[in-house]
Structures are given as C-alpha cells and as structure tokens.
C-alpha cells in the first residue's frame, strides 16, 4: 500500500510541477519531515503547488495532515558548493533579523551553513504553509539585498514540531 501511495505522489507531483521537479524522497528525516520534494528553483508558487498536491493526496487516502513536507531547491550545483559564499556572524544576524521581521512568532530558529541537501539557510517554523514559506523566502531575499550577496541563498523552510 505504501509503495502505491508513494508512486501516486510522485506521479501527481510530476504532473503538477513538470520540469521544476527534480525528485521526491519519502522517509523519516532528521528534521521531522517525512516527504521531501526537490525542485530546480525554490519559489513560493512551486512550494504552494507541491504542498497542495501532498494535501490533496492526504485527503484522497484519508490521512489527516500526516505528511510533513519539506520543499528543497536542488539542481544549481554551482551555488550549493560555492566556496566563495561564506555566511558569518553578521550575515546570520541580518538573515535572522529579516526573518523575525517577516515571520514574527512563527519563526522557531535559523541555521546557516552548507547543508547536505545544497541549502545554505535553513528556516525552522512552527507550521509550514505556502504563505509562511513565501514570507520566509522574501525575508531571506531582503537579507541578500541588504548584504549585497551576489548569488541567491538556497533556502530550506522546515516545520519544527
């Protein structure tokens, strides 16, 4: 049954996201997520569409928000391994400041660094919705602008339970 549901999820995401979809992993991940959707470019629209597909499948299968979705940007390897992009204390402070301004009490925490999945900013939120993901991405983009960072940061927004 599980394999059928996972195959169905992959098909539905491929139909909805097309070439933007890189892959889907299902499992129990360290950050609490159990569905990871990898996309070429993380945008609020892509995140919203991916979450909508997952929520529709949950309803179809009779699950009550049992899936914790993590949408990650992959496919731009030149950014993921960019040795010239170093995020220090000042960059972290500005990113956190913008996220607090954009998310308020929804923000749980922020990590910056080079993570295994290619992201370099991980944002932990109390609940994951397309609107919250969009606000987080916009906040990080404001921080990039303030810091004059030439390449976009790769943002991973994760629900912290």
Secondary structure, DSSP 8 states (H G I E B T S, - for coil): -HHHHHHHHHHHHHHHHGGGEEEEEES--TTS-SEEEEESS--HHHHHHHHHHHHHHHHHHT-SS---EEEEE-S-HHHHT-TT----HHHHHHHHHHHHHHHGGGEEEEEES--TTS-SEEEEESS--HHHHHHHHHHHHHHHHHHT-SS---EEEEE--
